[in-house]
Amino acid sequence: MSLIDDTLEQIQAVDPALLAEAQVVLDNKTKPPGSLGRLEEFARRYVAIIADSENPDLELLGTKVVYTFAADHGVVEEGISLYPKEVTQQMVLNFLNGGAGVNVLARHVGAEVRVVDIGVDYYFGMVPGLVVRKVARGTANLAQGPAMTREQAVAALEVGIELAAQAKKTGVTMLGTGEMGIGNTTPSSAIIAAISGKTVREVTHRGTGINDAALENKIRVIEQGLAVNKPDPKDPIDVLAKVGGLEIAGIAGLILGAAANRIPVVVDGFISTAGALIASELNPHVKDYMFAAHESVEIGHSFMLQHIGLKPILDLQLRLGEGTGAALAMGLIEAG
């Protein structure tokens, strides 16, 4: 049995009885029942996820880690981003130096940021703190053919699964997803269009802040990519391989691994939710283990959340990615 098949088999729905038991405890606190609103939802879901009859005294709150996956995209050669792909490698170094938005917000909530090179088109050498799990040096141009081979998509999924398993062994009790990859709103829009059947125009927005002409080009490029590749919406790995990204695959794998290991996972914005969508299509029970950090201004994000069945915690008009929203939401879940 493959690692992916084994992981999917391990994922079970969260027991409703555990949710009910947690709510009884909450209702016996010194407050009117339900008066803490969604904080109570976060609390009961969190404890039901980590509940394990074999370890009833499990420490509830421990280490929080945001995994920020970085990868490049061949589709940037189509002019779909405001920035060149070299910014991906520059931002990886910024993450490692603690100077990016996700670093600031993670410090604010006491979370650790782990940066994963899963597909950057650059050789970093021995850089302290960088988790090097490079599957390829970026994807191919999805407008001209498949972004990845199926084997590369599977390998990237397995990277995420393995990182979640390692996190479990080291006592991590909450995971967050983040990403960095210039051009990655394009494959994210392609994924939701392929799976949901929505038109490309309905699910595509400005990403890094492109103008009207560039947005029209981006829509054309995604439409072309879907026409050329014909991803099978009934086969999530086919969709991922043909129009996805390596960091999206890594995030999908991390979510699958988190669910298999009963770790709550906080999903960041549009690109992270593309990974969550792939994971939930592979096994619908993963929804029970996910918290949607926020709703992005990217218009395709709301369609993703609706398709999965997740209600966002925050709506702060964020569109940075990196794991920034996940870090903020972690603090609220922990507060619950």
N, C-alpha and C positions, 0 to 999 in steps of 0.2 A: 504494500500500500504506500502511495506517495505521501509526502509530508502534508500537502494540501488536503488530500482525501482524509488522512488521519485527523487533521485539525478540524475539518468540517464535521466529521463524525463525533468529535468530542463536544461540540457546541450544542447545548441544550437550553431550552427556554428557562427563564428565571421562574422559580416556583411561586405562584400567586399566594400560597399560604405564608411564605416568608414576607411578602409585601404586607399582607394583612397583619402579621405578627408585629412587624415594625411599626405599623400605624397604631396598634394598640398601645405600644410603649410611648409613642408621641402623644397620644390622646391622654395619657396619664401624667403628663408634665403639668406644671403649674401655669396653664394658659387655656383659653377657650379652644376647643377642638378645631383644628384647621386654621387657626389664627395666624400661623406663620406661612400660609399660602404655599407657594412653590418650593420654599425651603424644606417643607415637610416631604414633598414629592422627591426632592433630591436625596433627602436623608433615607427614606424608606427604600428607594431604588438602590442607593449605594450599599446599604447593609444587606439587602437581599442578594445583590450581585456577589459580594464577597463571602456571604454565609457559607459555611462548610461544616457539616455535622461532625466531621472528623476532627475539626479544630475549632471548637466553640469559643475559645478564649482569644481568637485571632485579634491582633491589634488593629483597630479600625483605621486610624490615621497614621500614615507613615510617609514614605518618600514619594514625592510627585515628580514625574519626569515628562517633559515635552520632547518628543523626537521630531526634529526638523530634517526632513529628507530633501536632498538637493539633486537636481538633474537638469540637463539641457534638452532642447527640443529642436529638431531639424526644421520644423515648420516656421521658425523665425525668419528663414530666408525668404519667406513670402511677404515680409513687411507687416506682420500682424501685431508687433509690439513697438512701444515707444522707445525701448532700450535694446542695445545689442546683447547677445548672449553672454559676452564677457562679464556682464554685471553679476551673473550667477556665481562665478568663482570669487568675485570681489566680495559679494555678500556672505559667502561661506566663511571667508577670513574675518569678516566683520562679526559674524556670530561667534566665532571662536575667540575673538578679542573682547566679547561682551558688550559690543557697541550698538547692537540693533534693537529695534522695538521689542522683539520677543525677549531679549535678555533683560531689558528694563522691567517688563511686566512680569516675567518669571521670577525675578528677584523680589518683586513686590509681594508675591504670594508664596515665596519660599520654595519654588520649583526649580529643578535642574533642567538645563537645555542640553540635549545631546544631538550633535549635528552629524548626519549620515550622508556621505558621498555615495549615492547609489547610481549616479549616472551623469556626473559633470564632465564636460568635454575639456578636461584639464587635469594634469598630473600634479598633485599637491606635494608629493614627497612625504616625508615624515613630519607631519604637523601635529603638535600636541593637542589632544582632545578630539581630533577628527576620527569618527568611526568610518573606516573605509570598507565599503561593501559594494564596490563599483561593478555593476552588471554589464554596462557598455558605456562608451563615451557619448552619451546622449542618444536620442531617438533619431530615426530617419524622418524625412519630410512626409507627414501624413497626407499632404495634398497630392503626392505623387505615387504613393504606395503605402504598405503597412508601416506604422511607426516602429514596430518591433516584430521579431519572430515570436511565435507562441512560446518557445523555449525561454526567451529572454523575459517575457511577461511572467511566466511561472517562476523563474529564478528570482525576480524582484519581489513577487509575492512571498516567496520563501524567506527572503531577507527579513521582511517585516514580521513574519511568524516567529522566526528565530529570535529576533530582538525582544519580542513580547515574552517569550519563554525565559530568556535570560533575565528580563526585568522581574519576573515572578520569583525566580530563584534568589534574587538579591534583595527581596523584600519591598519592591515597589508596589504601592497600593493604589495609585492612580496614574494613568497615562494620558498624555495629550498629543494630538497630531499637529504637525506644522510642515511647511514646505517652502522651497525656493527653487524657482526655475523660470527664467525669462521665457514668455510665450505660453505659460501653462494654463491660462484661461481658455486658450483655443482647444486643446484636447479635452478640457473639462466640459466645455459647451458641446463638443462633439459626442462625448459620452452620454450626457443627459438627453441629447436629441436622439441618439441611436436607441437608447433604452426606453424612453418615454413615448417616442413618436411625435413629440412636439417639433414644430419647424425650427430651423436653425435661428431664424430671426427672433423667435419668441424667447430663446434661451441664451442669446449672445449679447454681451455688453462691452464696455470700453476697456476692461482690464487695467493696464497701466495708465489709462487716461488718453487714449487715442482720439483723434478728431473724427468728424462725420465720414470723410472719405476713407479713412483707414478702417473705420468700423464696417463700412460697406465691403471693403476688400476682405476683412476678416470673415464676414458672413459668407462671401463667395468662396473663400478658401476652405471653410468648414464644409460647406455644401459639396464642394468638389471632392474633399477627402472622403465624405460619406458615400458619394457616388462611385468613386474609384475603388474603395475598399469593401463596400457592402458588408459592414459588420453585422453579425447575427445577434439580434437582441435577446435571443433565448440562450446564448452562450456568453456569459460575462467575460470570460477570459479572451474570447475572440474579439469582443468590443475593446477590451483593454489593450490587446496586442495591436490591433489595427489602427485605432485612433487615440490611444491613451498616452501615458508617460511613465517613466520609470519611478519617479517619486510618487505618483498616484498609485502605482502598483505596490510600492513599499508601504504606503499608508493603508491600503486595503489589507495587506498581509498583517500589519501591526494590529489592526482592528480584529481580524480573524483570530490572531494569536491571543489577544486580550480576552476575547469571549471564551476561547477554549480554556484559558487559565483563570477565568473568573476575576478579571481586573476591570474596573470601570475605565472607560476610555472616552475622553472629551474631544470631540471632533471640532476642528476650527472652522474655517470658512468654505468658500466655493470649491477650491481645488481639493482640500481635505475631504469635503463631502462627496466629491467625485469618487474618491477612494472608498468612502463609506458606502456609496451606492453600489459599487462593484462587489464589496464584501456582503452587503445585504442581499444582492441578487444570487450570490453563491450559497448563502444560508440565511434565510429570513430571521432566524433567532438572534442574530448578532444585534438586531435593533434593541434588544433588551439590555445590552451592555453599553450602549452608546448614549452620551449626552451631547446634544447639539449646542455648541457654545454660543452661537449668535447667528443672526441672519444678515448676510452680506448685502451690499448694495448691488452686487452682480445679479442681474435679473434671473439667471438660471438657477440660482441657489434656492429660491423658494420652491421651485418645481422639484428639485432634488429632495428637499426636506419633506415635502408632501408625499413624494413617491415612496420614500423610506417609512414615513410615518413618525417623524421627529418634530418636537416643538422646541424652537430655539429658546435659550435662556436669556440672551441679551439682544437688543437691537440698537446698536450704537453707530450705525452707518459706517462700520469698519470695512476696509477693503485692502488691508496690507498683507494678510496671510502670515507666514512665518510660524504661526502658532500663537499669535498675540491674543486672539479671542479665546482660545483654549485656556491660556494662562489666567485670564480674568475670570472665566467661568469656574475654573478649579477652586478659586477662593470662595465663591458662593456655594458650591457643592460641599466644600469642607465646612463652611459656616453652618449649613444644614445639619 
